[in-house]
Amino acid sequence: MSLDEQFNKAAEDVKKLASKPSDDDLLELYGLFKQATVGDVNTDRPGLLDLKGKAKWDAWSGRKGLAQDKAKEQYIAKVKSLGA
């Protein structure tokens, strides 16, 4: 199975987890997913009142410079660690 196929399977598996991941795990998954699919953050940081948006942006921005294939590998590993 190719890396892209494994990544797509992990993206589907994460929707079927028995229990909802913690907020920290969700932010980590979000940041890795965005880095894997888009690359480095390409938007401005959300405004002061958008707390959820800022947390998601920070999770993505924290992976700046990480190669997309490495982000896919880390995403797959994280999903597996959550029990998928």
C-alpha positions as CSV (number, residue, x, y, z in Angstrom):
1,M,0.0,0.0,0.0
2,S,1.5,3.4,-1.0
3,L,2.0,6.2,1.5
4,D,-0.9,8.2,0.0
5,E,-3.2,5.1,0.3
6,Q,-2.2,4.6,3.9
7,F,-2.8,8.3,4.6
8,N,-6.2,8.2,3.0
9,K,-7.1,5.1,5.0
10,A,-6.0,6.7,8.2
11,A,-8.1,9.8,7.4
12,E,-11.1,7.5,7.1
13,D,-10.2,5.4,10.2
14,V,-10.0,8.5,12.4
15,K,-13.7,9.1,11.8
16,K,-14.4,5.6,13.2
17,L,-12.5,5.8,16.5
18,A,-14.4,4.2,19.4
19,S,-13.9,7.3,21.6
20,K,-13.4,10.9,20.8
21,P,-9.7,12.0,21.0
22,S,-8.7,14.7,23.4
23,D,-8.5,18.3,22.2
24,D,-4.7,18.1,22.1
25,D,-4.9,14.9,20.0
26,L,-7.4,16.5,17.7
27,L,-5.2,19.6,17.3
28,E,-2.2,17.4,16.5
29,L,-4.2,15.5,13.9
30,Y,-5.4,18.7,12.4
31,G,-1.9,20.2,12.1
32,L,-0.5,17.0,10.6
33,F,-3.4,16.7,8.2
34,K,-3.1,20.3,6.9
35,Q,0.7,20.0,6.6
36,A,0.4,16.7,4.7
37,T,-2.3,18.0,2.3
38,V,-1.5,21.7,1.9
39,G,2.1,22.2,3.1
40,D,3.3,25.1,5.2
41,V,0.6,27.4,6.6
42,N,-0.5,29.9,3.9
43,T,-3.1,32.0,5.7
44,D,-2.9,34.8,8.3
45,R,-3.5,33.9,11.9
46,P,-7.2,34.4,12.9
47,G,-8.2,37.3,15.0
48,L,-8.2,37.7,18.8
49,L,-11.8,36.5,19.3
50,D,-11.5,33.3,17.2
51,L,-9.9,31.0,19.9
52,K,-10.7,27.8,18.1
53,G,-9.3,29.1,14.8
54,K,-6.2,30.4,16.4
55,A,-5.6,27.0,18.1
56,K,-6.0,25.2,14.8
57,W,-3.8,27.7,13.0
58,D,-1.1,27.3,15.7
59,A,-1.2,23.5,15.4
60,W,-0.7,23.8,11.7
61,S,1.9,26.5,11.9
62,G,3.9,24.5,14.4
63,R,4.7,22.0,11.7
64,K,6.1,24.6,9.3
65,G,9.0,23.1,7.3
66,L,7.9,19.5,7.8
67,A,7.9,17.6,4.6
68,Q,4.5,16.5,3.4
69,D,5.5,12.8,3.3
70,K,6.8,13.1,6.9
71,A,3.6,14.7,8.0
72,K,1.6,11.8,6.4
73,E,3.8,9.3,8.2
74,Q,3.3,11.1,11.5
75,Y,-0.5,11.4,10.9
76,I,-0.7,7.6,10.2
77,A,1.2,6.8,13.3
78,K,-0.9,9.1,15.4
79,V,-4.2,7.6,14.2
80,K,-2.8,4.1,14.9
81,S,-1.8,5.2,18.4
82,L,-5.4,6.3,19.0
83,G,-6.6,2.8,18.4
84,A,-7.7,2.9,14.7
